[in-house]
Amino acid sequence: MSETDTQTPCDCGCRGAGPLLTAFLRRLAPSEAVSQHFQAAHLEVLKGLRELLDEQIAARSEPPRQGTKISVE
């Protein structure tokens, strides 16, 4: 057995498993259109959370309401 027979496509020590695993995971990934859809949905969720926080901050920033005075006979 010569040294050329034992060479692997990758010289990092993974014995070729790294590039194979990378290719496998890329095939499992969603398409570009699906990725863009989920990114847009993620952005909308963040905008909704920001609006919720803004409402809560505004509600807690208002000065407390004063009661009305009623004269009792």
C-alpha positions as CSV (number, residue, x, y, z in Angstrom):
1,M,0.0,0.0,0.0
2,S,1.5,3.3,-1.0
3,E,1.0,6.7,0.6
4,T,-1.0,7.9,-2.4
5,D,-3.6,5.2,-1.8
6,T,-4.3,6.4,1.7
7,Q,-4.6,10.1,0.9
8,T,-8.0,11.7,1.7
9,P,-9.7,14.5,-0.1
10,C,-9.2,16.7,3.0
11,D,-5.9,17.2,4.8
12,C,-7.4,18.4,8.1
13,G,-7.5,15.0,9.8
14,C,-11.2,14.3,9.3
15,R,-10.4,11.7,6.7
16,G,-12.9,13.1,4.2
17,A,-15.9,13.2,6.6
18,G,-15.9,17.0,6.9
19,P,-16.6,17.8,3.3
20,L,-19.2,15.0,3.1
21,L,-21.0,16.2,6.2
22,T,-21.0,19.8,4.9
23,A,-22.5,18.7,1.6
24,F,-25.1,16.6,3.4
25,L,-26.1,19.5,5.6
26,R,-26.3,21.9,2.7
27,R,-28.8,19.5,1.0
28,L,-31.0,19.5,4.1
29,A,-31.1,23.3,4.2
30,P,-34.2,25.0,2.9
31,S,-34.2,26.8,-0.4
32,E,-33.4,30.5,-0.7
33,A,-37.1,31.4,-1.1
34,V,-38.0,29.6,2.1
35,S,-35.1,31.2,4.0
36,Q,-36.2,34.7,2.9
37,H,-39.7,33.9,4.0
38,F,-38.6,32.8,7.5
39,Q,-36.3,35.9,7.8
40,A,-39.2,38.2,6.9
41,A,-41.4,36.4,9.4
42,H,-38.7,36.7,12.1
43,L,-38.5,40.4,11.4
44,E,-42.3,40.8,11.8
45,V,-42.2,38.9,15.1
46,L,-39.5,41.3,16.4
47,K,-41.5,44.3,15.2
48,G,-44.5,42.9,17.2
49,L,-42.4,42.5,20.3
50,R,-41.1,46.0,19.9
51,E,-44.7,47.4,19.6
52,L,-45.7,45.4,22.7
53,L,-42.8,46.8,24.7
54,D,-43.5,50.3,23.5
55,E,-47.1,50.0,24.7
56,Q,-46.0,48.7,28.1
57,I,-43.4,51.5,28.5
58,A,-46.0,54.1,27.6
59,A,-48.5,52.7,30.1
60,R,-46.0,52.8,32.9
61,S,-44.6,56.2,32.0
62,E,-47.9,58.0,32.5
63,P,-48.3,59.9,35.8
64,P,-50.7,58.3,38.2
65,R,-54.3,59.5,37.9
66,Q,-55.6,61.7,40.7
67,G,-59.0,60.9,42.1
68,T,-61.8,63.4,42.1
69,K,-63.0,65.1,45.3
70,I,-66.6,64.6,46.3
71,S,-68.1,66.6,49.1
72,V,-70.1,64.6,51.5
73,E,-72.8,66.3,53.6
